[in-house]
Amino acid sequence: MTTDQIVEQHGLAFRCRIDGPASADAPWLAFSNSLMTDLTLWDDQVAALSDRYRILRYDQRGHGSSSVPPGPCDFEALAEDLAGLFDAFEIGSAVVVGVSLGGITALRFAGRHPSRVTALMACDCTAKAVPGAGAAWDERIALAQAGGMAALAGPTIQRWFRPHHTDTPAARRVRRMVETTPFDGFVRAAEALRAFDFTGDLAGLSCPAAMLAGAGDGALPGVMQQMAEAAPGATYVEIPDAGHLPNAENPTAFNRELAAFLERTDP
């Protein structure tokens, strides 16, 4: 059974897990999770890939069992959190996969540390904050402040999952993650999502890349197709019958596409 490891950096404690073969020759795969979730979001992917890859998962700052930062954070800090974990586990380079907040983190990490990313899969995210994002986050913060994170869980599941999947085991598991996210951790990460622009990172990508979206994730499939067109040599991948977290909602299709991407980009 995989055990948690705690890495202290930047004055914070990060919960991490390493899965897969202990061989130094095994390639590394790193996962970065979304807002209001924890590292178990990637359980299905670890089960499918840990026979061939050494896998790093971690709770983003302020999420799961990682420390809540004392003040607002941005994607520079989130990218450097990942860089610090690479250092802690002596990971020279890895394929990096992220969804939502984690997808933006992965994109920024690739922009700041291109030599450490052998390939990038960014899922259900944007390279630039949408107009009016601040007001939307204000509303969600107010809802959680008034009723706790449990008040935010229902609307979040409705946004993230397809209507016929909102009471599945996967949706219930994600609901529990949302409900147990520290309120202050949610607020800190929401600050990062208010305003950002990493379109330059897209144009400057030097590694193989895929932009992936759940087919039912609102406007994001179109956005991510445009992101793929802006990144040199990137491909666009769409997961059917899935919304904002396709790795959890339709893991069979997601894992098939991720495995194909890994095979294409295997050095």
C-alpha positions as CSV (number, residue, x, y, z in Angstrom):
1,M,0.0,0.0,0.0
2,T,1.3,3.4,-0.9
3,T,2.0,5.7,2.1
4,D,1.9,9.4,2.3
5,Q,5.1,11.4,2.5
6,I,5.4,14.9,3.8
7,V,7.7,17.4,2.1
8,E,8.5,20.6,3.9
9,Q,9.2,23.6,1.6
10,H,8.4,27.3,1.3
11,G,7.3,27.2,5.0
12,L,4.5,24.7,4.1
13,A,4.1,20.9,4.4
14,F,3.0,19.0,1.3
15,R,1.4,15.6,1.3
16,C,2.8,13.5,-1.5
17,R,2.6,9.9,-2.8
18,I,5.0,8.1,-5.0
19,D,3.7,5.0,-6.8
20,G,5.2,2.6,-9.4
21,P,8.5,0.7,-9.8
22,A,11.5,1.6,-7.7
23,S,13.8,1.2,-10.7
24,A,15.8,4.3,-11.5
25,D,15.2,3.6,-15.2
26,A,11.4,3.9,-14.9
27,P,10.1,7.2,-16.5
28,W,8.4,9.8,-14.2
29,L,4.8,10.9,-14.5
30,A,3.6,13.8,-12.3
31,F,-0.1,14.7,-11.7
32,S,-1.4,18.1,-10.5
33,N,-4.9,18.2,-9.2
34,S,-7.8,20.7,-9.5
35,L,-9.2,23.2,-7.1
36,M,-11.0,21.7,-4.1
37,T,-9.7,18.2,-4.7
38,D,-6.8,16.1,-3.4
39,L,-4.2,13.7,-4.8
40,T,-6.7,10.8,-4.7
41,L,-8.4,12.4,-7.8
42,W,-5.8,10.5,-9.8
43,D,-6.4,7.0,-8.3
44,D,-7.8,5.6,-11.5
45,Q,-4.7,6.8,-13.5
46,V,-2.3,5.4,-10.9
47,A,-4.0,2.0,-11.0
48,A,-3.7,2.0,-14.8
49,L,-0.1,3.3,-15.2
50,S,1.9,2.5,-12.0
51,D,3.3,-0.7,-13.5
52,R,5.3,1.3,-16.0
53,Y,5.8,4.7,-14.5
54,R,7.0,6.2,-11.3
55,I,4.2,8.5,-10.4
56,L,4.2,11.7,-8.2
57,R,1.0,13.0,-6.8
58,Y,0.6,15.7,-4.2
59,D,-2.0,17.9,-2.5
60,Q,-1.9,21.5,-3.8
61,R,-1.1,24.0,-1.1
62,G,-4.2,24.6,1.0
63,H,-5.8,21.4,-0.1
64,G,-6.1,17.9,1.3
65,S,-3.5,17.4,4.0
66,S,-1.1,20.1,2.7
67,S,-0.6,23.3,4.7
68,V,-2.8,26.3,4.1
69,P,-0.6,29.2,3.1
70,P,-0.8,32.4,5.3
71,G,-1.7,34.6,2.3
72,P,-2.9,34.7,-1.3
73,C,-1.0,32.6,-3.8
74,D,-0.5,32.8,-7.5
75,F,0.6,30.4,-10.3
76,E,4.2,31.4,-9.9
77,A,4.0,29.9,-6.4
78,L,2.1,26.9,-7.5
79,A,4.6,26.1,-10.2
80,E,7.5,26.5,-7.8
81,D,5.7,24.1,-5.4
82,L,5.9,21.5,-8.1
83,A,9.5,22.3,-8.9
84,G,10.4,21.9,-5.2
85,L,8.8,18.5,-5.1
86,F,10.8,17.5,-8.2
87,D,13.9,18.5,-6.3
88,A,12.8,16.6,-3.1
89,F,12.3,13.4,-5.0
90,E,15.2,13.9,-7.3
91,I,13.1,14.0,-10.4
92,G,15.1,15.3,-13.3
93,S,12.2,15.5,-15.7
94,A,8.8,14.0,-16.1
95,V,5.6,13.9,-18.1
96,V,3.3,16.4,-16.3
97,V,-0.4,16.1,-16.4
98,G,-2.8,18.6,-14.7
99,V,-6.5,19.3,-14.7
100,S,-8.2,22.6,-14.1
101,L,-6.1,24.5,-11.5
102,G,-3.6,21.7,-11.9
103,G,-3.6,22.2,-15.7
104,I,-2.7,25.8,-15.4
105,T,-0.1,24.9,-12.8
106,A,1.4,22.4,-15.3
107,L,1.4,24.9,-18.1
108,R,3.2,27.5,-16.0
109,F,5.6,24.9,-14.7
110,A,6.5,24.0,-18.3
111,G,7.0,27.7,-19.1
112,R,9.3,28.2,-16.1
113,H,11.1,24.9,-16.2
114,P,11.0,23.6,-19.8
115,S,14.0,21.2,-19.3
116,R,12.0,19.4,-16.6
117,V,9.0,18.6,-18.7
118,T,9.3,15.8,-21.2
119,A,5.7,16.1,-22.3
120,L,2.6,18.1,-21.1
121,M,-1.0,17.2,-20.9
122,A,-3.2,20.1,-19.8
123,C,-6.8,19.2,-19.1
124,D,-10.0,21.4,-18.8
125,C,-8.2,24.7,-18.1
126,T,-7.5,28.0,-19.8
127,A,-4.3,29.8,-20.5
128,K,-5.8,33.1,-19.5
129,A,-8.4,34.2,-17.0
130,V,-11.8,34.8,-18.5
131,P,-13.3,38.3,-18.2
132,G,-15.4,38.7,-15.0
133,A,-13.6,35.8,-13.2
134,G,-13.1,37.9,-10.1
135,A,-16.9,38.4,-9.6
136,A,-17.6,34.7,-10.0
137,W,-15.0,33.8,-7.4
138,D,-16.4,36.4,-5.0
139,E,-19.8,34.8,-5.3
140,R,-18.4,31.3,-4.6
141,I,-16.3,32.5,-1.7
142,A,-19.3,34.3,-0.2
143,L,-21.4,31.1,-0.5
144,A,-18.7,29.0,1.3
145,Q,-18.2,31.7,3.9
146,A,-21.9,31.7,4.7
147,G,-22.6,27.9,4.6
148,G,-19.2,26.2,4.8
149,M,-17.6,24.2,2.0
150,A,-20.6,21.9,2.1
151,A,-22.7,24.7,0.6
152,L,-20.3,24.9,-2.3
153,A,-20.2,21.2,-2.9
154,G,-23.6,20.8,-4.6
155,P,-23.3,23.7,-7.1
156,T,-19.7,22.5,-7.9
157,I,-20.7,18.9,-8.7
158,Q,-23.5,20.3,-10.9
159,R,-21.0,22.3,-12.8
160,W,-18.3,19.7,-13.0
161,F,-20.2,16.5,-13.9
162,R,-22.7,15.6,-16.6
163,P,-26.3,15.7,-15.3
164,H,-26.6,11.9,-15.4
165,H,-23.3,11.5,-13.4
166,T,-23.9,13.8,-10.4
167,D,-24.7,10.9,-8.1
168,T,-22.2,8.4,-9.2
169,P,-19.4,7.0,-6.9
170,A,-16.9,9.3,-8.7
171,A,-19.1,12.4,-8.1
172,R,-19.7,11.4,-4.5
173,R,-16.0,11.0,-4.0
174,V,-15.3,14.4,-5.5
175,R,-18.1,15.9,-3.4
176,R,-16.3,14.7,-0.2
177,M,-13.1,16.3,-1.4
178,V,-14.8,19.6,-1.9
179,E,-16.6,19.4,1.5
180,T,-13.3,18.7,3.3
181,T,-11.2,21.3,1.5
182,P,-10.1,23.9,4.1
183,F,-12.0,27.1,3.4
184,D,-8.9,29.3,3.7
185,G,-7.1,26.9,1.3
186,F,-9.9,27.3,-1.2
187,V,-9.8,31.1,-0.9
188,R,-6.0,31.2,-1.4
189,A,-6.2,29.2,-4.6
190,A,-9.2,31.1,-5.9
191,E,-7.0,34.3,-5.7
192,A,-4.7,32.7,-8.2
193,L,-7.6,32.1,-10.6
194,R,-8.8,35.7,-10.6
195,A,-6.2,37.1,-13.1
196,F,-3.5,35.2,-15.0
197,D,-2.3,35.1,-18.6
198,F,0.1,32.3,-19.8
199,T,-0.7,32.5,-23.5
200,G,3.1,33.2,-23.9
201,D,3.8,29.8,-22.3
202,L,1.7,28.1,-24.9
203,A,3.5,29.7,-27.8
204,G,6.8,28.9,-26.2
205,L,6.2,25.2,-25.4
206,S,9.2,23.1,-26.5
207,C,7.9,19.7,-25.4
208,P,5.2,17.5,-26.9
209,A,1.8,18.6,-25.7
210,A,-1.8,17.7,-25.6
211,M,-4.8,19.9,-24.6
212,L,-7.6,17.7,-23.4
213,A,-11.2,18.5,-22.4
214,G,-14.3,16.7,-21.4
215,A,-16.8,17.1,-24.2
216,G,-19.5,18.3,-21.8
217,D,-17.4,21.0,-20.1
218,G,-19.2,24.1,-21.3
219,A,-17.0,26.3,-23.5
220,L,-13.7,24.7,-22.5
221,P,-13.5,22.2,-25.4
222,G,-13.5,25.1,-27.8
223,V,-11.0,27.0,-25.6
224,M,-8.7,24.1,-25.4
225,Q,-8.8,23.5,-29.1
226,Q,-7.6,27.0,-29.6
227,M,-4.9,26.4,-27.0
228,A,-3.7,23.4,-29.0
229,E,-3.6,25.5,-32.1
230,A,-1.5,28.1,-30.3
231,A,1.1,25.6,-29.0
232,P,3.7,24.3,-31.5
233,G,2.8,20.7,-32.5
234,A,0.2,20.3,-29.8
235,T,-2.8,18.0,-30.3
236,Y,-6.4,18.5,-29.0
237,V,-8.1,15.5,-27.3
238,E,-11.8,15.3,-26.3
239,I,-13.2,12.8,-23.8
240,P,-16.8,11.9,-24.5
241,D,-19.5,11.8,-21.8
242,A,-17.5,13.8,-19.3
243,G,-17.4,17.3,-17.9
244,H,-14.7,19.2,-16.0
245,L,-12.9,16.2,-14.4
246,P,-12.8,13.7,-17.3
247,N,-10.1,11.6,-15.5
248,A,-12.7,10.9,-12.7
249,E,-15.9,10.9,-14.7
250,N,-14.8,8.8,-17.6
251,P,-11.5,7.2,-16.5
252,T,-11.6,4.5,-19.1
253,A,-11.6,6.9,-22.0
254,F,-9.2,9.3,-20.3
255,N,-6.7,6.5,-19.5
256,R,-6.9,5.3,-23.1
257,E,-6.0,8.7,-24.4
258,L,-3.3,9.3,-21.8
259,A,-1.7,6.0,-22.5
260,A,-1.7,6.8,-26.2
261,F,-0.1,10.2,-25.5
262,L,2.5,8.6,-23.3
263,E,3.3,6.1,-26.0
264,R,3.7,8.8,-28.7
265,T,5.9,10.9,-26.5
266,D,8.0,8.2,-25.0
267,P,11.6,9.3,-25.6
